[in-house]
Amino acid sequence: MFIDRVKLKIKAGTGGNGIVSFRREKYQPLGGPYGGDGGNGGNIVFIVDTNKSTLLDLHYKKHLKADDGVNGRTKKMTGARGDDNILAVPQGTIVKDLKSDTVIADLVHPGQSAIIARGGRGGRGNWHFATSRNPAPDFCEKGEPGEEKEIQVELKLLADAGLVGFPSVGKSTFLSVVTAARPEIADYHFTTIVPNLGVVGINDGRSFVLADLPGLIEGAHQGKGLGHQFLRHIERCRVIIHVVDMGSQDGRDPVEDYRIINDELGQYQYRLLERPQVVVANKMDLENSKDNLERFKATYPDLQVFEAITLIREGLDAVLYKVADLLQVTPIFSLSEPDVDRVMYKFEAERPAFEIERVGDHQWRLYGEAIEKRYLQTNLNTEEELIRFSKVLRMWGVDDALRKAGAKDGDVIALMEITFIYVD
């Protein structure tokens, strides 16, 4: 089964908790703080495996999770780090964060790896909080939650050249006679429903990877027919081989076919018309092919057209030499905005530590990434830790912000799953 797009929910490991512990030595207050730190949570990691050609393994794993870090130990011993969850993916895999609609990783090189979700930092033990005023703190820090994301994993085949054209123009036959690939070939439309790859070797020793892609129809850029399945895989191709049926076997006009396919390529998002095209006039053995070819050349006089009969491999050597020549001078087209050899800096407004929302009469809600993370790392089971957490909120300006928002004495303030009473 060929799977080239999968949606997953992933969660990196939570950091282990720090602990409260004291050593027993003379002249040390309460023996001195001795609690160790928790271990960091494990990461979700994708790594390129050239032996894989599909995302089938991920198709059956809708949820991925890495191991949590181990809690700290006494004698300032740090807990063990959580194991990473490492998954092998095919070459050409792209990972997108669905919430922010951004590309997290573009994995194109053998052995390349990327951290898709980062594990949480381990909580600090009580020895970190010792001060001259409080030499024996009896509180520690909980582990930081690991990143949690919903992602889309896409496979975009790494082919040097791709065959495009309407259904049944001879693309699969082209691939079968110039490579060892054996795609399905039949006399009905959409015989090819998944991309097929083959390696082309020509007589001068050069070689390249060729992809036979599902046929296009008008409106393919909007997803009609097999449009998106096709267009997604041609994004990485550096040269396009445009196969046109000059025999008009299905009653279509080859001149109009060529225009429609190029319109579809031009309306897709990744500048497909910037790639060089090699136009192949196929099925030149049919009755109307010569007349159609003359009319085609008259409509597109500046276009180099290669006449071919793919079924018997006639005329294909010239096509392959032309493609190999173009591949030597055509650079790789980047799918992301920044170039590989430079850094692009973007301004991103600093996120506030917290925000306030009125949820009802005398009821308010605090939310925000920083304040929620601080809450999750705080153990509120001790009075000392409650006081410390309230000091942090006051230092961040939560009290003043609530007052400006209109909070009064006795109002209920909610933060995640806890509530407390506001006192002005």
Secondary structure, DSSP 4 states (H G I P E B T S, - for coil): ----EEEEEEEPPPPPPP---B---TTSGGG-B-PPPPPPPPPEEEEE-TT--SSHHHHT-SEEEPPPPPPPBTTTBPPPPPPPEEEEE-TTEEEEETTTTEEEEEE-STT-EEEEEPPPPPPPPGGGG--SS-SS----BPPPPPPEEEEEEEE----SEEEE-STTSSHHHHHHHHSS------SSTT---S-EEEEEE-TTS-EEEEEE-PPP-TTGGGT-TTHHHHHHHHTT-SEEEEEEETT-TTS--HHHHHHHHHHHHHHSTT-GGGS-EEEEEE-TTSTTHHHHHHHHHHHSTT--EEE-BGGGTBTHHHHHHHHHHHHHHPPPPPSSSS-TTS------PPPPS-EEEEEETTEEEEE-HHHHHHHHTB-TTSHHHHHHHHHHHHHHTHHHHHHHHT--TT-EEEETTEEEE---
